[in-house]
């Protein structure tokens, strides 16, 4: 098993949690002596880590899995593993449709992968693992991070919210939190390896620790991580407004290393649509939350997710969404047209909005948000901001990085040398919709 000629190829789709899971798979494979191989045609082990948030993503992934049939035919010894949310949702049905798949792993088995792979290699018997009652939330071991300075840190798994448009609770299971000690140990180890920036991950980080019986556990975790020596920046995602607390906002205000960005998906501005979405808050409650953020962290950026055209959305409902966007002045927003997701209650709701109407509303929303983004960025002109360098942009003579609040910054290298992960002070000279530009200053 320690044969250094053995290689693996990881093909990842989906969210940041999937990216983190893929890093865990890579770590376990390297512990077994496998080396990375970007070409799945020549790898000894292929893992496709799947996403099923949208049916369009599923179709793309199914096409990739189909491609692997020819790979299996050319090399019967190759091990093909399909993992993640799509594997969890479809289970045995997916493997029957794609018999070239040897191992099918649901979302609860990420940390058990090494053991299950060894069992398969010993017997060469195809297997399906999708039992969500088996949970190993703590993590000990090696992982292969994609970045040299920024690390994903899962703090919890699963979701209890059951928004009517979302399939995540069905494929990720109920919420379960890692212990603070286990999280801190992972971050401390990463700091020793040179990591500076950490993003705490969860489907709903504001619910962290509720399964321990502690409603303020997430705020306590933020404060604990903030004092780890060597940590320079802390982010977290994703927050659910239903569970966002004043204690968390105060922690961001009072802690040195927690970045001043609040990503708070409001999804829709109509309280009636929010009720149909089962979001658990009203338009008024969301705006009160924004006021709290502005009170404690006045210079924070607020970003969001918005769904356009949810079943039953009227023009009046949509105007309320635009009203929230105007009132809050989001720095940026991820905007989506609602699309049916089989297996969710919203897919069966009446009064589905015609596609043409959804597209027209999306265009109006994006035009408004673009105005907001430009206004937010224009406020930075003339200021000097701290940027964490991420590397050269497409123009090799220009570097890019982000401020503590998540704004993308470009600046010319001139005659200076930079390192990835280095802090650079940049004086902002120009603003655009998606980014700002400036020059490095001493």
N, C-alpha and C positions, 0 to 999 in steps of 0.2 A: 504493500500500500504506500510505501514511501518512495515509489518510483517517480523520480523527478520529471520523467518524460510524459507523465499523465497530465492532461490539461482539462480545463473546464471553460464553458462559455455561459455567461449569465445574460439573459435578455429580459429587461425590466420594463414594465408598463405601470402607469398610474401615479399615485400620490407620493408624498414624502415618506409616509409610513412604509410604502412598498420599497422605496429606495433604501430605507434603513434595513428592512427585512433582507434585501438583496446583499447588503453589506455583511449581514450575519451569515447568510449562505456562503458567501465568498470566504469568510473567516474560517468556517468549519471545513470547507474544502481544502484550504491551504494547510490547516492542521493535519489533514490526511495526506499531505504531500502533493496535491494538485497545483498546477500553475495556471494562471489566467491565459485564455486564448480568445481573441476577438472574433475568430472565424468559427462559427458553429459547425461548418461542414467538416472540420478536422478535429473537433474537440472530442474527448472521451466521455465527458458528462455535459449535458445541456440542461439548463434550468430556465424555464419560461415563467417569470413571476407575473401573474395576471391581474387585471383590473376589470371590474364589471359595473362601474358607476354608470356608464352609458352603453347602450346597445351598439352604437357606432364603434366604440372601443373594443367591444367583444368580437365584432365581425373582423376587425383588423387582427386581433390576437388569434382568432380561429384560423385565419389565413396563414399566419406564421407557424402555428402548430401543424397545419396541413403540409407546409413545406418540409417539415421534419420527417415525413414519411419516406421521401427519397433518400434522406440522410441515413435513416435506419436500414433501408434496403441496401445501401452501399456499404454500410458498416453495422452488421447486426449486434456487435458488442457495445455500441454506443449506448449510454444510459440517458434516457430522456425523462425529465421530470417537469411536470406542470404544477405550479404552486400558486398560492394566493387566492384572491376573492372569487375569481371565475371558477377555479378548481373547487372551492368551498361550495359555491352555489350549485354547480352541475354534477359534481362528484362522479359516480360510476357511469352516468350517462355520457359524460365527456370522454371517459376512457374507452367506452364501447364504440363511440364515434371515431375515436383516434387510437386504434390498437397499438400504434407505434409508441405510445406513452407507457413507460415502465412504472413510474411512481407519480401518484397524484396526491399532493399535500395541501390540506386546508390551512386556514390561517392560524390555527392554534399549535401548529407543529414546527414553527420556525426554529426554535431552540432545540428541537429533537432531531433535526435533519441528519446530523452526522451518524447518530445511532441507527436511524431508519435506512440510510444509504448502505451502511455496513451490513445490515441484515439482508438487504436486497442483493448486494454483491455476493453474499455467501450462498444464497439460494436461487438467485435469478428468477424470482417469482414476482410478477407484477402485483402491486398493492395500491389500495386507495385508503387515505386517512382523512376523514372529514368530521371527526367527533369533536364538537365544540365544548363538550364537558371536560375535555382534557386541556388544562391550562398550565403552562410553565411560564410565569410572568417574569421571574427573576432571570438575569442573564449573567453568565460567567464564561469567559472565553475570549477568543480572538475574533476581530472583525476587520474587514478590509474597507476602509473609508475612501470615498471617491475624492474628497478634498484633502488638501495637505494642511489646512488650518481651521476648517469649519466642520463640526461634527453634529450629526443627528443623534438625539438621545431620547428613545422612547420612554415615557414615564408611565404609560398606561395603555391598555388595549381594549377594544370594544366600545360599544355605545349603547346607552339605555334610552335614548330620546325618541326613536321611532318617528322621525319626520315622515310625512306620508309620501314624499317623493323619493326617499332615500333607501337604498338597499343595504347600507353599511351594517346596521344592527343584525341583519339576517346572516351576513357573511363574516362579520368580525366577532360576533357574540356579545355577551354582556360585559359591562365595564369591570376591569380588574386592574389594580394599580400595583406597580413595583414599589418596594420599600424605599424609603428615603436613603437608607444606608447603601442599598444596591446601586441606586442612581448616582449617589455621591462617589462611590468607588469607581464607577465607570468614567465619570468626568475627571476624577483625579488621575486615573491611568492615562486618559487622553491628553491631559495637560502635560504629563511627563513625556508624551510622544510629540509635543509641540503644538497641540491644538489650542486655539485661543477663543474661538467663537462657537457657541453651543445653542442649538435649537431643541427645546423640550417638545416632544411630539406626543400627540394623543388625538383621537377623534373629537374629544371634548375635554381639553385640559382643565377646564374649570370644575370638572367633576372629580379630579384627582383626589384620592383618599377617602371619598365618600363610602367606599366599600370597607374602609377601616373604621367608619363611624365618626370621621372628623371633617366637618364641613369647611373648615379653614385650612385644610391640609395643603392646598396648592399655594396659597400665600406663604405658608411656612416653608414649603419646598423652595420657592423663589428666594426667600431670605437666606436659606441654608446654602443654596448653590452660589449665591452672590458672594459669599465670604470664602469660597475655595481659592487658595492662592494660585495665581496664574490665569484665572478666568478673566477675560477682557470684555466679552460681550455675551449677553444672554437674550435669546429670543424664545418665543413659544408659539405653538399653533396646534390645533385651532380652538378658538374660544367660542362658546355658545352663549349668547346674551341672556338666555334663561338662567344660567348659573354664574354669570360674571358677578363678582362681589366687590364691595367697597374696599375690603381688605386687600384684594389683589391689586386694585388700582393704587392704593396707598403703598403697597410693596414696590410697585414700579417707580413711584415718586421718590421713595426713600432709599432705594438700593442703588449703589454706584454703577453696577455693571448691567442691570436690566435695561434693555433698549426701549426708547420712548416711542414705540409703535404699538397701536392696539388694532389688531385685525379682528373686527367684530361683524360677522356676516349677518345682515338684517333680512336678506332674501326678498322681502316685499314690504311696501309701506302701508298697506291696508291691513288693519287689525282683523278684518273678516278673512282675508286671504291667509294671514298668519295663523288664524284659528284652523282653517282648512288644511294648512301645512302641518299642524300640530307643533308649532314652534314654542308655545308656552309663554309668550310675552305679547304685548300690544305695541303699536306704534308709539304710544305715549311712554311706555316703560323703556323702550329703546332710546328715545330721545332724552329721558332722564339719565340714563346710563352715560350718554354722550356728555351731558352736563357735568357729571361726576368726573369724567376723564378730563374735561377742560378745567375743572376746579383744581384738581390735584396735579395734573401734568399739562399745563397750558400750551407747551410747545410740542406736544406729541402729535404724530401723524395718526390718522384713523383711516383704515382701509377696510374693505368689505367685499362680500359676495352678494349678487343680486340675480334672482331668477325672474325672467320675463315670460308672461303668458301661461301662468299656472292655471289649471282648469277652473273656469268660472270667473277669471279676471276680467272685469269690465274696464272701459276707458276711465271711469271714475277711480277705480281701484289703482290703475296704473298711474294716474295723476298723483295719487298719494305717495307712490314710490318716488316719483320725480320730486315731490315736495320734501321728502326725507333727504334726498341727494342734495337739494338746494340748501336745506337747513344745516346739514352736517358739514358739507364741503369736504368730502372724502379726498384724500391725496391720490388714491387710486382705487379701482373697483374691478373685480372679476365679474363679468356679466355673462349670463347664460340664457339661451332660449330653453324653456321647459321642453323636455322630451320624455315620452313615456318610458318608464323603467319597469319591465314585467316583474311581477312579484311584489309590487308596492301598491298601497291603497289608491294613490293618486292616478295610477294607470287606468283604474276602473271608474274614475269619477266622470260625471256627466259634464256637459258644456266645455269640452275641450276647445281651446282657442285655435282658430285657423292659422296655419303656418305663415301666410302672408301678413296677418295682423301681428303675429309675434315678431316677425322680421322688422316691420315698420316701427313697432314700439322699441325694439332693441336699438335701432338706428337713432331714435330720438334720445334714448337713455345714454348711449355712448357719446353723442354730441354734447350733451349736458355735462357728462363726467369729464370729457376732454377739456372743457372750459374750466372745470374745477381743478383738474390736475395742473393745468398751465398756471392758474392763479396761485396755487400752493407753491409751485416751483419758482414763480417770479418773486415770491417773498424771500427766497434765499439769495437772490442776486445782491452782491455786495458783502455777504457774510462769509466768514471763514469756517469751514466745517471739517470735522474729523472723518476721514474716509479709511476704510479697511480695504487695502488694495487686493483685487482679485486676479489681476493679470492684464495682458495687452488686449485691446479690443480688436475688431477686424482690421483696423488700421494699426499696424505694428508700432507706429510711433505715438500711439495714444493708449493710455491705460484706463481701466475702469475699476470702480469699487462702489461701496455703498456707505451712506451715512449711518449713524446709529438709528435713525428713524426709517431706514430702508430706501432712501432716495438714491437712484443710480446716478453716479458722477463720472464724467469723462474729463481727462486732463492730458496735455501733451507731455511726453517724457523729457523733451529738451536734452540737456546733457547729464541728466541724473540717472542713477540706477535704483531700481525698486525691487523688492522681493514680495512674493505672494504672501498675504497675511500681514504685511507691514502697515502701520498707521501713517497716513499722510494728511497733512493739513492743506486743504484746497480752498482757494478764494473763488467764489462762484461769480462768473461774469455773464452768463447767458442761461436762459431757461427755455425748455421745450416741453411738449406735452408729456413725454415719457421719461425725460432725464434733464440733468443740468450739466453745464460745462464750465470749466474754470482753469486755474493754473495753480500749481503747487507753490506753497510759500513756506519759508523756514519758521 
